[in-house]
């Protein structure tokens, strides 16, 4: 059965501070915290849709710092979600939330466990303390480590979220963050290249000429490396880049945003794999077997990979082979 998230956004509500990059209302598209009644109506409406399509969903409370919101409100949302996971276990397979690393402790985890929470995602953003300080995160890398260990000890699935290109960030800091995520035993990861929005501190720094995020090319190369790192350690990257959003496009001043960013990054990964294998095999002409879903990524947008490889003396033809990642034969 296919699995997905049914996202319920709680914009900025409960967050104890305002980070340099944050405007959750525009990032999520949500304008007010949903009431338990509204959540119940949404889950009621989606249940038959999920059943018809054979999809199982985790009820996911995203957008704010779920474990920092008013306790009564949090409990009411959890009670609503738990009702649906108990009544419709085929359609609603669990409950997921995102929160801050400094908003996790034994008491909170006990409450989440009571209501059937299955996965907790931490907005770590970086494991470099200077980057965290410069971007007004209000927590340290050690807070991430402590919260991650607690989450794993309590038996929850651990999700870790990172950003690239923040104020004061460097490529090596991002690589080090990924290495720490792997060492902490992350079960899933999200990678968000920084998008600079109007009305944020990063927006002010950008407008004053004091800050520029990583370029698009730098970001694609970096994210390709991150995908390989996490993939080699069996950690799914369940999101790369912000969801396509008209609101974000209207408020964006700089940074990296593209509705097809993941496909572009995956294409860059394929380019590196093809180049390495062509060099290893020797020769100039090849047949490349891959799953049909990968062929567009193999060639790249506007056949970019094929053009770049041709310029280095390599030509290839892609042939679909179900379930295959890459198999290359020299002609």
Secondary structure, DSSP 8 states (H G I E B T S, - for coil): -EEEEEEEE--STT-SS--TT--HHHHH---S---HHHHHHHHHHHHHHHHHHTEEEEEEEESS-GGGS-HHHHHHHHHHHHHHHHH-TTTEEEEEEEE-GGG--HHHHHHHHHTTEEEEEEEEE-S-HHHHHHTT--S-HHHHHHHHHHHHHTT-EEEEEEEES-TT--HHHHHHHHHHHHHTT-SEEEEEE-EEETTSHHHHHHHTTS-----HHHHHHHHHHHHHHHHHTT-EEEEES----HHHHHHEEEE---TTHHHHHHHHHHHHHHHHHHHHH-SSEEEEEE-GGGHHHHH-GGGHHHHHHHHTT-EEEEEE-TT-S-EEEE-
